[in-house]
């Protein structure tokens, strides 16, 4: 049995290596098509290596015996996000074709609704798969906000950075780590971020309209995070109240 477990673990790790290989192949195709510069290449390669390393470690720690079909879809999305990341990095030196960036982003956003359905239909939903999906989404939003900020200003970076600020704050304020109840509104706002940033980044509309689209995305995100933070704070106060009363009783009794 131990031999089978080891063999399965190796197969799982091989899939992450294949994903990194496909990422490099995509970078080569993009580089050949548009003549991508060294900044784009280095950024894309760094993304591929980081994704492989982090995902491999997470799979090892979770002792997953199968990568799963849903994770394969998410890994495909991560590959597209790596291509978008390389194009955005390259845009600091040159202007990549907007159609290529929009195309890769659009496919990644469409597939965002596929991996969850695959996981549910195949019964392969796991905490690791959900976290992998969330991190890919968050990083795509961050990259898109960087791209859009070059035309609209640094305030757009708040869209991509808000989740990472929340995670950092949770290290200081433990009550922010409590589980949140399921929310259709939260999922809808999260899904809209990529779509709205893509619309603004495509620059097909007048600049004022694009700014309004970006402002709408930021406003929805502030509302969503604000609502969740308020719920977590209220819940922490309710939870802490009985413990505080118990401490007071013990002090009086002593």
Secondary structure by P-SEA (a helix, b strand, c coil): caaaaaaaaaaaaaaaaaaaaaaaaaaaaaaaaccccaaaaaaaaaaaaaaaaaaaaaaaaaccccccaaaaaaaaaaaaaaaaaaaaaacccccccaaaaaaaaaaaaaacccaaaaaaaaccccaaaaaaaaaaaaaaaaaaaaaaaaccccccccccaaaaaaaaaaaacccccccccccaaaaaaaaaaaaaaaaaaaccccaaaaaaaaaaaaaaaaaaaaaaaaaaaaaaaaaaaaaaaaaaaaaaac
